[in-house]
Amino acid sequence: MKVYISSDMEGSTGIVSPEQVMFGKPEYEFGRRMQLHDTLAAVNAALSWGADTVTVNDSHDRMINLDVSLFPREVSLITGSPKILGMVEGVSEHDAAIFIGYHAMAGTEKAVLDHTYSTKVVYGLKVNGIKLGETGLNALFSGALGVPVSMVSGDTAVCLEASSLLGETLITCPLKDGLGRNAAVTRSPEESAELISESVKRALEAAAAGRSPVLKMEAPYKTELTFHTTAQADAAGLVPGSERMSGRTMVFTTEDIFEIRRWCSSSIDCASIVGY
């Protein structure tokens, strides 16, 4: 079995503050350690429970957070950016995808560090009328390539979000309970490792039995991206294919699902250079 792991940071064990996930901040090294901790727990479990190979994609911010020298030889690490499919670059031709360290979409109550790609830029995202965060959009890209999402770990909020979208056959692994955006009751690293290991076992069993969910939508794909300000929407309007839906919302329609990734990334980049 070939297992794919997309590794983000905000949903990792013990993480609650922007100070812990931003390069250059004093607490960033703690964030790196916890991302690595949860990712290694998933990697080791996958190898123990039948994976022949594991591909890990560093999916947080600059995407150079994970140290390849600390992984077993059976692991390949996708690192650096930009990448065409971003957080799910290289997911094709795998038997199961696992999302580690994920967080809830922007605007979710009691969700640790909730956001959708950019805290300062993106207010909300929809595809074909369905609200999606990073979990949903990455699951959609994986599904388009025929790869099921077998497991999601992070805080309780993202696990509920993922289950509501992907269904009850998805294995979720909550590692902390959000008290707000920057506070949580968190498991210890030792307990988190045990929970992740058991969840990976169940996820691979589900994938092997064909029970893991594959998210698909019918073309054409209508993507609505809502920004925090009209100035940001003005800037995003420079991206080819964009149409203004309202003061803060741009729309893009395509038959090619992967063009959503390019359009969203380009629009967010353009919007991020303008002030309020």
Helices and strands as residue ranges (DSSP letters): E 2-7, G 18-20, H 28-48, E 53-58, G 68-70, E 75-78, G 86-88, E 96-102, E 122-127, E 130-131, H 134-144, E 149-155, H 156-166, E 171-180, E 183-186, H 189-208, E 221-227, H 230-236, E 243-244, E 249-254, H 258-271
